[in-house]
Amino acid sequence: MRTLRCAAAVEAASLALLLANLLTVHTEVVTSLGGPVHGTAYLIAVLAVRRACADRAARWQAWIPGIGGLLAVRRLGRIPARG
């Protein structure tokens, strides 16, 4: 669950950074570093949700780019733990 939280935070922060860069100075260095970071965090979040639970709604939410990881973390926080 810690991996999912970290990946979700990095995913959202990197998207915010990329959008801010796009709307302001559009520096290529930020784009070339931020893009792969965002993509990697997105994939880690999707895989971490898949591994963490069987809740179909959380799995679908994880596929939403940018905020999907955060939505899945919030949903998983509401589901009671098994066992």
Order of alpha helices (4+ residues) and beta strands (2+ residues): alpha-alpha-alpha-alpha
